[in-house]
Amino acid sequence: MIRSFANGAWLRQFVSDLRAQFWLRPAIMTLSGALLSAALVALDGRIELPRWAAAWLYAGGVAGARDVLGTVAGATIGVAGTTFSITVAALSLASSQMGPRLLQNFTRDAGNQYALGTFVATFAFALVALRSVREAEEGAFVPQLAVSGALLLAFACVGVLVWFLHHVANSINVDRVVALVQDDLVHALRALPRRDDDDEPSPPASPTRHDETARLHVSGGGYMRVLNEDALADWAAGHDACIRLFVRPGGFIFPGSAVAEVMPATLHHEAEAALNDALSLGATRNVEQDLEYAVRQLVEVGMRALSAGTRDPFTAVNVLDQLGAALCETAARRLPDGRIWRDGVLRLQRPVTDYAGLADAMFHMLRQAGESEPAVSIRLLEVIGAVAAVEKDPARLAVLRRHLDLARDAALRGSQDQTVRAAAAERHAEGHATLAASLARAA
């Protein structure tokens, strides 16, 4: 574990998981509320406020202060329970209608966390202030600053509650959910290097090696969530070795199965230790290094919309639009080829998601499920044509041509309505014209 932390895979995974925890922000806000209340109690009577500010301070007695603080504490913890119940109801609805894999998008929603944190922090603030209120026989003390702060936070909670109800209503809107998942995908795509960067690696001449190889295994099993490929390549360069991985981030590793091979075979034990340090496994996938995961989240929403019990082609069309927009982002990006070189020598090779695989993950299942929905088939043709208009790579255009033809065939098979068939043929012809124009520009 210490070596994993040093190489960064465990640390990156820990930070990613921590950001997705629903309790983190509310816990920090609760602690901050308690500390702020204690600080205001300690400062009460020790600082002199301007006259206009002092006029707004609480000026009641001990009984009134206890009533105010008790009411604020009781009301806010009750509202906190209500907000939690509303959040759970939203999670249940999202899970049933849009798929359980989208629950992470709700639990890591900063708005939900800040709303709950505001109520719980106000509760903690009022409790800490309440314990400092003393009767005359105890040495009368009314924390005016803290009581005034509790009143201010109570009014803030009213505003947060109104906003939270609006936010939850928007968060379970399927179009918004699709847009949020697409944002994750686009963020991952924008992390890729641009195609016009000067540092694009060109395969250097590597001396041919005929060393024997040894299979490498990792402890445990699960999905490969994070791979620190730079650290692994540096290790290979330092030991004059070459490692070839069989699984990419997002792939499932079965316990006891071979994950990679190293050359030369004499470095078997050292390479296995380095490999275990450079990756992290888990029960779920994430989008950090797995482009297809966010794609499959979007596709799942579209597939559920096209299921027999739902039949919602409008949501499927929205999913296609977002997938097409994400694919347009790749036009200016260079997908990794899975090879890492050090000083002209290939040190690490791993499987990657290429353009064809990305397009297949986006379109195959939706095309098959939407074959009987003319609106979906026709929109798929339009989306592919729109992507072709911004793409310049001939190899990628060939992939789009294949999907364009497949979409046309699906539309013709799915409907005998002559209007639909004519529209599909027209969109298909327009798409081919766009492809030809893009090829001409590329040439």
C-alpha positions in Angstrom: 0.0 0.0 0.0 2.9 2.4 0.7 4.4 1.8 -2.7 1.0 2.3 -4.3 0.6 5.6 -2.6 4.1 6.6 -3.8 3.4 5.7 -7.4 0.1 7.6 -7.4 -2.5 5.0 -8.4 -3.8 4.5 -4.9 -3.7 8.2 -4.2 -5.6 9.1 -7.4 -8.2 6.5 -6.7 -8.5 7.6 -3.1 -9.1 11.2 -4.0 -11.6 10.2 -6.7 -13.5 8.1 -4.2 -13.4 10.7 -1.5 -14.9 13.3 -3.8 -17.8 11.0 -4.5 -18.6 10.5 -0.8 -21.9 12.0 0.2 -20.8 12.7 3.8 -17.6 14.6 3.2 -18.8 18.1 2.6 -21.6 17.9 5.3 -19.1 16.6 7.8 -16.7 19.5 7.1 -19.5 22.0 7.3 -20.8 20.6 10.6 -17.3 20.8 12.1 -17.0 24.4 10.8 -20.3 25.4 12.3 -19.4 24.0 15.7 -16.0 25.8 15.7 -17.6 29.0 14.5 -20.1 28.9 17.3 -17.4 28.3 19.9 -15.4 31.2 18.4 -18.3 33.6 18.6 -19.1 32.6 22.2 -15.4 33.2 23.1 -15.4 36.6 21.4 -18.7 37.8 22.9 -18.1 40.9 25.0 -14.4 41.1 24.0 -14.9 43.0 20.8 -16.6 46.3 20.2 -18.9 46.4 17.2 -20.0 49.5 15.3 -23.3 51.0 16.5 -25.2 50.0 13.4 -24.0 46.4 13.8 -24.7 46.3 17.5 -28.3 47.4 16.9 -28.9 44.1 15.0 -27.6 41.8 17.8 -29.9 39.7 19.9 -30.8 41.7 23.0 -33.1 39.3 24.9 -32.6 37.4 28.1 -31.5 34.0 29.0 -34.9 32.3 28.5 -35.3 33.9 25.1 -31.9 32.9 24.0 -32.5 29.3 25.0 -35.8 29.3 23.2 -34.3 30.7 20.0 -31.4 28.3 20.0 -33.5 25.3 20.8 -36.0 26.2 18.1 -33.3 26.7 15.5 -31.6 23.4 16.5 -34.8 21.4 16.4 -36.1 22.9 13.2 -32.9 22.5 11.3 -32.3 18.9 12.3 -35.9 18.1 11.2 -35.4 19.8 7.9 -32.1 17.9 7.5 -34.0 14.6 7.9 -36.5 15.8 5.3 -33.8 16.7 2.8 -32.2 13.3 3.3 -35.6 11.6 2.7 -36.1 13.7 -0.5 -32.6 12.7 -1.7 -33.2 9.0 -1.1 -36.5 9.3 -3.0 -34.7 11.0 -5.9 -32.0 8.2 -5.9 -34.7 5.5 -6.0 -36.4 7.2 -8.9 -33.2 7.7 -10.8 -32.2 4.1 -10.2 -35.4 2.6 -11.5 -35.8 4.9 -14.5 -32.2 5.7 -15.6 -30.1 2.9 -14.2 -28.3 2.2 -10.9 -24.9 3.2 -12.4 -26.1 6.8 -12.4 -26.5 6.9 -8.7 -22.9 8.1 -8.3 -23.8 11.3 -10.2 -26.4 12.1 -7.5 -24.4 11.2 -4.5 -21.5 13.3 -5.6 -23.8 16.3 -6.5 -22.2 19.2 -4.6 -25.6 21.0 -4.4 -27.2 18.1 -2.4 -24.2 17.9 -0.1 -24.1 21.6 0.6 -27.8 21.8 1.3 -27.6 18.9 3.8 -24.4 20.4 5.2 -26.1 23.8 5.8 -28.9 22.3 7.9 -26.6 20.1 9.9 -24.0 22.8 10.4 -26.7 25.2 11.7 -27.9 22.5 14.1 -24.3 22.0 15.4 -23.9 25.8 15.6 -27.1 26.2 17.7 -26.2 23.3 20.0 -22.7 24.6 20.8 -24.1 28.1 21.5 -26.9 26.7 23.7 -24.5 25.0 26.0 -22.9 28.4 26.9 -26.2 30.1 28.0 -26.2 30.4 31.8 -28.8 31.5 34.3 -28.1 34.2 37.0 -27.1 31.7 39.7 -24.6 30.2 37.3 -23.2 33.6 36.4 -25.7 35.0 33.8 -24.3 34.9 30.2 -26.1 35.3 26.9 -23.9 34.8 23.8 -25.4 37.7 21.8 -23.1 37.1 18.9 -23.8 33.4 18.7 -27.6 33.8 19.1 -27.5 36.5 16.3 -25.5 34.1 14.2 -28.0 31.3 14.7 -30.8 33.6 13.7 -28.9 34.5 10.5 -28.2 30.9 9.7 -31.9 30.0 10.3 -32.9 32.6 7.6 -30.2 31.2 5.3 -31.6 27.7 5.8 -35.0 28.9 4.6 -33.4 30.1 1.4 -31.4 26.9 1.0 -34.5 24.8 1.5 -36.3 26.6 -1.3 -33.3 26.2 -3.5 -32.9 22.5 -2.6 -36.5 21.7 -3.7 -35.8 23.4 -7.0 -32.5 21.6 -7.4 -33.9 18.2 -6.7 -36.7 18.7 -9.2 -34.2 19.6 -11.8 -31.7 16.8 -10.9 -34.2 14.0 -11.7 -35.0 15.5 -15.1 -33.7 13.0 -17.5 -32.3 15.6 -19.9 -30.3 17.2 -17.1 -29.0 13.7 -16.0 -27.9 13.0 -19.6 -26.2 16.4 -19.8 -24.3 15.7 -16.6 -23.0 12.4 -17.7 -22.0 13.9 -21.0 -20.1 16.6 -19.1 -18.0 13.8 -17.5 -17.3 12.3 -20.9 -16.3 15.6 -22.4 -14.1 16.4 -19.5 -12.3 13.1 -20.0 -12.0 13.7 -23.7 -10.6 17.2 -23.2 -7.9 15.8 -21.0 -6.5 14.0 -24.1 -3.7 15.8 -26.1 -4.7 17.9 -29.1 -3.9 16.5 -32.5 -2.0 19.6 -33.6 0.4 19.5 -30.6 4.0 19.4 -31.5 4.8 16.7 -29.0 2.9 13.9 -30.8 5.0 10.8 -30.4 6.3 9.2 -33.5 7.2 5.5 -33.2 11.0 5.5 -33.0 13.1 2.6 -34.1 13.3 0.1 -31.3 15.9 -2.7 -31.4 14.3 -6.1 -31.8 14.6 -8.2 -28.7 14.3 -11.9 -28.4 14.2 -12.3 -24.6 11.8 -14.7 -23.0 8.7 -13.3 -21.4 7.0 -14.1 -18.1 3.3 -13.7 -17.2 2.4 -11.2 -14.5 -0.4 -11.5 -12.0 -1.9 -9.1 -9.5 -3.3 -9.7 -6.0 -7.1 -9.9 -6.0 -9.5 -9.1 -8.7 -12.0 -6.5 -9.9 -12.1 -3.7 -12.3 -8.9 -1.8 -13.1 -9.8 1.7 -12.0 -6.6 3.6 -12.2 -3.3 2.8 -14.0 -0.2 4.9 -13.4 1.3 4.0 -16.7 4.1 6.6 -16.5 5.4 5.1 -13.2 5.3 1.6 -14.8 7.1 2.8 -17.9 9.8 4.5 -15.8 10.3 1.3 -13.8 10.7 -0.7 -17.1 13.2 1.9 -18.4 15.2 1.7 -15.2 15.4 -2.1 -15.5 15.8 -2.3 -19.3 12.5 -4.2 -19.6 9.4 -4.1 -21.6 5.9 -4.7 -20.2 2.8 -5.6 -22.2 -0.6 -5.3 -20.5 -3.5 -7.4 -21.5 -6.2 -5.3 -19.7 -7.0 -1.7 -20.0 -8.5 0.7 -17.4 -12.1 -0.3 -17.0 -11.4 -4.0 -17.8 -12.2 -6.7 -15.3 -9.4 -8.7 -13.9 -10.3 -12.2 -12.8 -8.4 -13.5 -9.7 -5.4 -15.5 -10.7 -5.5 -14.5 -14.4 -2.5 -13.1 -16.2 -2.7 -9.3 -16.5 0.6 -8.6 -18.3 3.9 -10.0 -19.4 7.4 -8.7 -18.9 10.5 -9.1 -21.0 13.0 -10.4 -19.9 11.5 -13.1 -17.8 14.2 -12.8 -15.2 12.5 -9.7 -13.9 9.3 -11.5 -13.2 9.0 -10.9 -9.4 10.2 -7.2 -9.6 7.8 -6.5 -12.4 4.9 -8.1 -10.6 5.5 -5.9 -7.6 5.8 -2.8 -9.7 2.6 -3.7 -11.5 0.7 -4.2 -8.3 1.9 -0.8 -7.1 0.9 1.0 -10.4 -2.7 0.1 -10.5 -5.8 0.0 -8.3 -8.7 -2.4 -8.4 -12.3 -1.9 -7.3 -15.8 -3.3 -7.5 -17.0 -0.5 -9.9 -15.7 1.4 -12.9 -15.1 5.1 -13.1 -14.6 7.6 -15.9 -11.2 8.9 -14.9 -9.3 6.7 -17.4 -12.2 4.7 -18.9 -13.8 6.6 -21.7 -16.2 3.9 -22.5 -17.7 3.9 -19.0 -19.3 7.3 -19.4 -20.4 6.3 -22.9 -22.1 3.2 -21.6 -23.8 5.3 -18.9 -25.4 7.4 -21.6 -26.2 4.4 -23.7 -27.9 2.7 -20.7 -30.2 5.7 -20.4 -31.1 5.5 -24.0 -31.6 1.7 -23.8 -34.0 2.0 -20.9 -35.9 4.7 -22.8 -36.3 2.3 -25.7 -37.3 -0.6 -23.6 -40.8 -2.1 -24.2 -42.1 -0.8 -20.9 -41.0 2.7 -21.5 -40.9 3.5 -25.2 -39.5 7.0 -24.9 -37.8 7.9 -28.2 -37.3 11.5 -27.2 -34.9 10.6 -24.4 -33.1 8.3 -26.8 -32.8 11.1 -29.3 -31.4 13.4 -26.6 -28.8 10.7 -25.7 -27.8 10.5 -29.4 -27.3 14.2 -29.5 -25.0 14.2 -26.5 -23.1 11.2 -27.8 -22.6 13.0 -31.1 -21.4 16.2 -29.3 -18.9 14.1 -27.4 -17.7 12.5 -30.5 -17.2 15.9 -32.1 -14.9 16.7 -29.2 -12.5 14.0 -30.4 -12.1 15.6 -33.8 -9.3 17.8 -32.4 -8.0 15.2 -29.9 -5.5 12.4 -30.3 -6.5 9.1 -28.8 -3.7 7.3 -27.1 -2.1 4.4 -29.0 -1.2 2.5 -25.9 2.6 2.6 -26.3 5.0 4.5 -24.1 8.6 5.0 -25.1 11.6 5.9 -23.1 14.8 7.0 -25.0 13.6 5.5 -28.2 12.7 2.1 -26.7 9.3 0.7 -26.2 8.8 0.2 -22.5 5.0 -0.2 -22.0 2.2 -1.4 -24.3 -1.4 -1.7 -23.3 -4.8 -2.0 -25.0 -6.7 1.3 -25.5 -10.0 2.5 -26.6 -9.6 3.6 -30.3 -12.0 5.7 -32.4 -13.7 2.6 -33.8 -14.3 1.1 -30.4 -15.7 4.4 -29.1 -18.1 4.8 -32.0 -19.2 1.2 -31.7 -19.9 1.6 -28.0 -21.9 4.8 -28.8 -24.0 3.6 -31.7 -24.3 -0.2 -31.9 -26.7 -0.9 -29.1 -28.9 2.2 -29.6 -29.1 1.4 -33.3 -30.3 -2.1 -32.6 -32.7 -1.1 -29.9 -34.1 1.8 -31.9 -34.6 0.0 -35.1 -38.4 0.0 -34.7 -38.4 3.7 -33.8 -38.1 5.8 -37.0 -37.3 9.0 -35.1 -34.3 7.3 -33.4 -33.0 5.8 -36.7 -33.3 9.0 -38.6 -31.7 11.1 -35.8 -28.8 8.6 -35.7 -28.2 9.3 -39.4 -28.3 13.0 -38.8 -25.9 12.8 -35.8 -23.3 10.7 -37.8 -23.5 13.3 -40.6 -23.0 16.1 -38.1 -19.9 14.4 -36.7 -18.5 13.7 -40.1 -18.7 17.4 -40.9 -16.1 18.3 -38.2 -13.9 15.2 -38.6 -10.8 15.3 -40.8 -9.1 12.0 -40.3 -9.7 9.6 -43.2 -9.5 6.5 -40.9 -12.2 8.0 -38.6 -14.3 9.0 -41.5 -14.2 5.4 -42.7 -15.6 4.4 -39.3 -18.4 6.9 -39.6 -19.2 5.7 -43.1 -19.7 2.2 -41.8 -22.0 3.4 -39.0 -23.9 5.6 -41.5 -24.6 2.6 -43.7 -25.6 0.4 -40.7 -28.0 3.1 -39.5 -29.6 3.4 -43.0 -30.0 -0.4 -43.1 -31.6 -0.4 -39.7 -34.0 2.4 -40.6 -35.1 0.5 -43.7 -35.6 -2.8 -41.9 -37.5 -1.2 -39.1 -40.2 0.5 -41.0 -42.2 -0.1 -44.2 -43.6 3.4 -44.2 -42.5 5.0 -47.4 -42.1 8.4 -45.8 -39.7 7.0 -43.2 -37.8 5.1 -45.8 -37.5 8.2 -48.0 -36.3 10.3 -45.1 -33.7 7.7 -44.1 -32.5 7.5 -47.7 -32.2 11.3 -47.9 -30.3 11.5 -44.6 -28.0 8.7 -45.8 -27.3 10.6 -49.0 -26.6 13.8 -47.1 -24.3 12.0 -44.8 -22.3 10.5 -47.6 -22.0 13.9 -49.3 -20.7 15.3 -46.0 -18.2 12.5 -45.7 -17.0 13.1 -49.3 -16.6 16.8 -48.5 -14.6 16.1 -45.3 -12.3 13.7 -47.2 -11.7 16.3 -49.8 -10.7 18.8 -47.2 -8.4 16.3 -45.5 -6.7 15.6 -48.8 
